[in-house]
Amino acid sequence: MCPLFDRGDADPDVALLRELNAAPPLHEAREALAFWEGRLQRLPRRRLVARREAREMTERWRVRVREAELAAWGDGPLAWLRRTLLRPRPRVGRTLDRVLIAATALAITLTVGVVGIAFGAMALLHALLGG
């Protein structure tokens, strides 16, 4: 690139754009999402334009919350599990959360049990075969 245009990080405009395009802090993104979801629920059906705006903003903030979660927790199976277990849910989803936590605990317990049995069987075979 031409040296006249390649000013890198020293350019305050580039730094400002980077800051503006960065994911918002997770707690702020969640608060904004909760606001727009609540507004959508509270608006009467006859307020079509306001409801459309609330729906659009809800979708935008869902994307921003996801970006903030990725920035805070990263990506991958462990990050997904953490996001799933730690993401705040409405009161309706509490039972689902409990079922999800119980299923995760059961899956981990079964995995550890199977691995333990496998190692035990290997140790028994090793002892029986005179190793």
N, C-alpha and C positions, 0 to 999 in steps of 0.2 A: 504494500500500500504506500501511497505517497506520504513522505514525512510531514508534509503540511497538514494532512488530515488525520494522521495517526498520533493523537495526543494521549492515548491510553487513560490510565486512572487519574492523571493530573487534571483532566478536564472536569470541572465541577458539574457540567451538564450531564456527562456520562455517569458520574457518581450519583447525581440526583435521580436520573432515570433508573439506575440499578436499584436504588432504595425504594422508589415508587412502585417498581415492578416486583419487588420481593414479596413473599408471602407475609401476610399480617401475623402478629403474635396470635397464638392459638386461642387464648382466652378472649381476645377482642373479636376474633372471627366467630367464635361460638356465641358471644353476646349479640353480635349483629345478626347472626342467623336466627337466634331465638326471638329477637325483636321482629324481624320480618315474618317469621312463621306465626307469631302471636298476632301481628297486624292482619295477616291474611285471614286468620280465624275470626278476629273481631269485626272485620268489615262486613257490612250488610251486603247481601247478594246484589242489590240494585246499584251499588257503586262499582260498576264494571271497570272503569279506567283505573281506579285505585286498586282494585283486586288484581288487575293485570300487572300493574307495577309491582305489587307485593309478590305475586308469583314469580316474576322475572328476577326480582331482587333476592328472593328465597333461593332460586336456582343458582344465581351468581355467588351467593354466600356459601352455599353447599360446596361449590367448587373451591372457593377460597379456604374453607375449613379443611377440605381434603389436602390442599396445597400446604396449609400450615401444619397439618398432622405429618405430612411427608417431610417437611422441613424440620419438625421437632423430633420425630421418631425414626425417620428413614424409611426404607422400603425393604421388603423381604418377609419371610414367614413369621419371624419373631415380632417384627414391627406390626404386621397385620394382626397377630394375636393380641398384642398390647392395645392397638387401636380398637379392636373389637371389644375387648373387656373393659377398657377405660373410657370409651366414648360415652358421654352422658346420654341417657335415653329419657323419653317422656314417661310419665307414670304408667302408661298402658304397657310399656315394654319391660317392666320390672320382672314379671314372670318369665318372659323370654330370656332376660339376662341371667336369672337364676338357673334356668335350664341349660343355657349356653355354658355357664361356669361349671355346672355339675357335669355336663358332657365332656368338657375339656379336662376336668379333674379325672374323670373315669378313663378317658383316652390315655392320659399320662400315666395313670396307675397301671392300666393294662400293658402299656408299652414297657414300663419298668419291670413289671412282673414277667413278661415274656422274655425280656433280655436276661433277667435273673435266672429263670428256668433254663435258658439256653446255656448260660455260663455254668450253672450247676451241673447240667448234663455233660458238658465238655470236661469239667473237672472230674466227674465220676468216671467217664470213659478213660480219661488219662490215668486215673488211679487204678482202674481195673486192668488196663492194658500194660501196666507196669512201667509207666513213663516217668 
